[in-house]
Amino acid sequence: MKEFRISRRDGFVALGAGLGAALLGAGPAGRAAAGAREGVSRASSAPPGAVGYSITILNNSALDGMNAILFQEMPVLPSDAVTLAWMSKMCHPSTTVEYQWNIDYNFVWGQVGALVPGTQFVAGQTLSADLTQNNLVTLSYVKGGFEFGPTSSSGKNGSLIIKEDNTVPGPGDQDQGSVGIGMSGAGTFVVPTLTNASVEFDPKPTYWVAFGSFESSEVMDVSELTTPAQVSYPAGMTSAKAVFDGKEWSISYGS
């Protein structure tokens, strides 16, 4: 999959051909954030009035030994951002996996800075966020450990911004970590930490389903996934059923 890269200090970059081009048509996640839970909620509670979404994935093929993966992409991302497997679970032939989620953003950081495909991202801290009142946070490295400061409304409405101060280790430092955003306690997009830097996420994600070997919260190489398909909930619809027949997906929706 071709991508065009620029420094995140210079701004954001649209994903290239293939999957990235399709991301320009956002579903409900393009209008609001979606939190996630796998079987049971990963978050302690959903925001008041949150709309719940769900998807049931059926492996109606001979494909075996692969996980049913639900992940997100955005039409623009910081140039050094990686996509994590949001939810992933083994799905043998003739079996189903169900995922459910609510609208719920968060900031996350982890100790690992080398974000190559297959790297397991483990969140050291998860901090609730939203696009208006809690859209900016500071990341520091204090006495050998990362920590977020309190969130504020000083960011740009509609974006989530992380300010990395002069204590944060960057490239070449063995203590370099990663920081980004997630939904309902699970990371979705992260970048390696930098010293005295700012990273901005403009959350207009789309949902995608695929089969692959990546576990939940692992850094993915989207080109290694089997037949990714976008899931776009029509207005008023909150549930979906995605059936894979070995060649293509059939996706239907309900309320």
C-alpha positions as CSV (number, residue, x, y, z in Angstrom):
1,M,0.0,0.0,0.0
2,K,1.6,3.3,-1.1
3,E,1.7,6.1,1.4
4,F,3.0,9.7,1.2
5,R,4.9,10.9,4.2
6,I,5.9,14.2,5.7
7,S,7.0,15.2,9.1
8,R,4.3,15.5,11.7
9,R,5.8,18.9,12.6
10,D,4.9,20.1,9.1
11,G,1.3,18.9,9.3
12,F,-0.8,16.0,8.2
13,V,-0.8,13.8,5.2
14,A,-3.5,11.9,3.3
15,L,-3.1,8.2,2.9
16,G,-2.2,7.1,-0.6
17,A,-3.7,4.6,-3.1
18,G,-5.8,1.5,-2.3
19,L,-7.2,1.5,1.2
20,G,-6.4,5.1,2.0
21,A,-8.5,6.3,-1.0
22,A,-11.5,4.5,0.3
23,L,-11.2,6.1,3.7
24,L,-12.4,9.4,2.4
25,G,-16.0,8.2,2.8
26,A,-16.5,8.2,6.6
27,G,-19.4,6.4,8.4
28,P,-20.7,7.3,11.8
29,A,-17.2,7.2,13.3
30,G,-16.4,10.1,10.9
31,R,-19.0,12.2,12.8
32,A,-18.2,11.0,16.3
33,A,-15.8,8.9,18.2
34,A,-16.6,5.3,18.9
35,G,-15.4,3.5,22.0
36,A,-14.9,-0.3,22.0
37,R,-15.5,-3.4,24.0
38,E,-14.9,-7.0,23.1
39,G,-17.6,-9.2,24.6
40,V,-17.7,-6.9,27.7
41,S,-16.9,-3.2,27.8
42,R,-13.2,-2.2,28.0
43,A,-14.3,1.1,29.4
44,S,-15.5,1.6,33.0
45,S,-18.6,3.4,31.7
46,A,-20.0,4.9,28.5
47,P,-20.7,8.6,28.3
48,P,-24.3,9.6,29.1
49,G,-26.5,9.2,26.1
50,A,-23.9,7.3,24.1
51,V,-25.1,5.3,21.2
52,G,-24.0,1.7,21.1
53,Y,-22.8,0.0,17.9
54,S,-22.1,-3.6,17.2
55,I,-20.9,-6.0,14.5
56,T,-21.2,-9.7,14.1
57,I,-18.5,-11.3,11.9
58,L,-19.2,-14.7,10.4
59,N,-16.4,-16.7,8.8
60,N,-18.4,-18.5,6.1
61,S,-15.2,-19.8,4.4
62,A,-12.5,-22.4,4.7
63,L,-10.1,-19.8,6.0
64,D,-8.7,-21.0,9.3
65,G,-6.2,-20.0,11.9
66,M,-6.9,-16.3,11.4
67,N,-8.4,-13.6,13.6
68,A,-11.4,-11.5,12.8
69,I,-10.0,-8.0,13.1
70,L,-11.9,-4.8,13.6
71,F,-9.8,-1.7,13.1
72,Q,-10.0,2.0,12.2
73,E,-8.3,4.2,9.6
74,M,-8.5,8.0,9.0
75,P,-8.1,9.9,5.8
76,V,-5.3,12.0,7.4
77,L,-2.9,10.9,10.1
78,P,0.4,12.2,11.6
79,S,3.0,11.0,9.2
80,D,4.6,8.7,11.7
81,A,1.4,7.2,13.1
82,V,0.7,3.5,13.0
83,T,-2.6,1.7,13.1
84,L,-3.3,-0.8,15.9
85,A,-5.6,-3.8,15.7
86,W,-8.5,-2.3,17.7
87,M,-10.2,-5.6,18.4
88,S,-9.1,-9.1,17.3
89,K,-10.2,-12.6,18.1
90,M,-9.8,-16.1,16.5
91,C,-12.6,-16.9,14.1
92,H,-12.6,-20.4,12.8
93,P,-14.7,-21.5,9.8
94,S,-18.5,-21.5,10.5
95,T,-18.0,-19.5,13.7
96,T,-18.9,-15.9,14.6
97,V,-17.2,-13.1,16.6
98,E,-19.2,-10.1,18.0
99,Y,-17.8,-6.7,18.9
100,Q,-19.6,-3.9,20.6
101,W,-18.6,-0.3,21.3
102,N,-19.8,3.1,22.5
103,I,-18.7,6.7,21.7
104,D,-15.7,7.3,24.0
105,Y,-12.3,8.7,23.1
106,N,-9.1,8.5,25.2
107,F,-5.4,9.5,25.2
108,V,-2.9,6.6,25.6
109,W,0.8,6.2,26.0
110,G,3.1,3.1,26.1
111,Q,6.7,2.3,26.9
112,V,7.6,0.9,23.5
113,G,8.9,3.3,20.8
114,A,9.9,0.9,18.0
115,L,6.5,0.6,16.3
116,V,7.1,-2.1,13.7
117,P,4.3,-4.5,12.5
118,G,3.7,-7.1,15.1
119,T,4.8,-4.9,18.1
120,Q,2.4,-5.2,21.0
121,F,1.3,-1.8,22.2
122,V,0.6,-1.9,26.0
123,A,-1.0,1.2,27.4
124,G,0.7,2.5,30.5
125,Q,-2.0,5.1,31.0
126,T,-5.4,5.7,29.5
127,L,-7.0,9.1,30.0
128,S,-10.5,10.0,28.9
129,A,-10.8,12.6,26.2
130,D,-13.4,14.4,24.0
131,L,-13.3,16.8,21.1
132,T,-14.3,19.9,23.0
133,Q,-13.7,20.0,26.8
134,N,-10.9,17.5,27.1
135,N,-9.0,17.8,23.8
136,L,-5.5,18.6,24.9
137,V,-3.1,16.9,27.3
138,T,0.7,17.2,28.1
139,L,3.0,14.2,28.2
140,S,6.0,14.2,30.5
141,Y,8.8,11.8,31.5
142,V,9.3,12.0,35.2
143,K,11.7,9.9,37.3
144,G,11.9,7.1,34.7
145,G,8.2,7.0,33.7
146,F,5.8,8.7,31.4
147,E,2.7,10.5,32.7
148,F,-0.1,12.6,31.4
149,G,-0.9,15.9,32.9
150,P,-4.6,16.9,33.3
151,T,-6.7,17.4,30.2
152,S,-7.9,20.8,29.2
153,S,-10.1,22.5,26.6
154,S,-7.1,24.5,25.2
155,G,-6.9,22.4,22.0
156,K,-8.7,22.9,18.7
157,N,-12.3,21.8,18.7
158,G,-12.7,18.6,16.7
159,S,-9.1,17.5,17.3
160,L,-7.1,15.7,20.0
161,I,-3.7,17.2,20.8
162,I,-0.8,15.9,22.8
163,K,2.0,18.3,23.9
164,E,5.2,16.4,24.5
165,D,7.5,18.5,26.8
166,N,11.3,18.7,27.0
167,T,11.5,15.7,29.4
168,V,10.1,13.3,26.8
169,P,12.7,10.9,25.2
170,G,12.9,10.9,21.5
171,P,14.7,8.9,18.7
172,G,17.9,7.2,19.8
173,D,16.9,7.2,23.4
174,Q,16.4,3.7,24.9
175,D,13.5,5.1,26.9
176,Q,11.6,6.4,23.8
177,G,7.9,5.4,24.1
178,S,4.7,5.9,22.1
179,V,1.7,8.1,22.5
180,G,-1.7,8.5,20.7
181,I,-5.4,8.0,21.0
182,G,-7.8,5.2,21.6
183,M,-11.4,4.3,22.2
184,S,-12.9,2.8,25.3
185,G,-9.5,2.0,26.7
186,A,-8.0,0.4,23.6
187,G,-5.4,2.2,21.5
188,T,-6.2,2.8,17.8
189,F,-3.4,5.1,16.6
190,V,0.0,5.9,18.2
191,V,3.2,7.6,17.2
192,P,6.8,7.3,18.7
193,T,7.5,10.0,21.3
194,L,9.5,13.1,20.4
195,T,11.1,15.8,22.6
196,N,9.4,19.2,22.6
197,A,6.8,18.1,20.0
198,S,3.1,18.3,19.4
199,V,1.0,15.7,17.8
200,E,-2.5,16.3,16.6
201,F,-5.2,13.8,15.7
202,D,-8.2,14.8,13.6
203,P,-10.5,12.0,14.4
204,K,-12.7,11.1,11.4
205,P,-12.1,7.4,11.5
206,T,-13.8,4.7,9.5
207,Y,-14.4,1.1,10.6
208,W,-12.9,-1.8,8.7
209,V,-13.1,-5.6,9.0
210,A,-10.5,-8.1,7.8
211,F,-8.9,-11.4,8.6
212,G,-5.3,-11.5,9.7
213,S,-2.7,-12.7,12.3
214,F,-2.5,-9.5,14.3
215,E,-3.7,-9.7,17.9
216,S,-5.6,-6.9,19.7
217,S,-3.4,-3.8,20.2
218,E,-0.6,-5.0,17.8
219,V,0.9,-2.6,15.3
220,M,-0.6,-3.7,11.9
221,D,0.7,-3.8,8.4
222,V,-2.6,-3.3,6.5
223,S,-1.2,-4.8,3.4
224,E,-0.9,-8.2,5.2
225,L,-4.6,-8.4,6.0
226,T,-7.0,-10.6,4.0
227,T,-9.6,-8.6,2.1
228,P,-10.2,-5.5,4.3
229,A,-13.8,-4.1,3.9
230,Q,-15.2,-0.8,5.1
231,V,-18.2,-0.9,7.5
232,S,-20.3,2.3,7.1
233,Y,-23.4,2.4,9.2
234,P,-26.3,4.1,7.4
235,A,-28.2,6.8,9.4
236,G,-30.2,5.3,12.2
237,M,-28.5,1.9,12.0
238,T,-26.3,0.7,14.9
239,S,-25.7,-3.0,14.2
240,A,-24.0,-4.8,11.3
241,K,-23.4,-8.4,10.2
242,A,-20.3,-9.0,8.1
243,V,-20.1,-12.4,6.3
244,F,-16.9,-13.5,4.6
245,D,-17.2,-16.2,2.0
246,G,-13.5,-16.6,1.2
247,K,-13.5,-14.1,-1.6
248,E,-15.5,-11.1,-0.5
249,W,-17.6,-9.6,2.3
250,S,-21.4,-9.3,2.5
251,I,-22.3,-6.6,5.0
252,S,-25.9,-5.8,6.2
253,Y,-27.2,-3.4,8.7
254,G,-29.9,-3.1,11.3
255,S,-31.1,-0.8,14.1
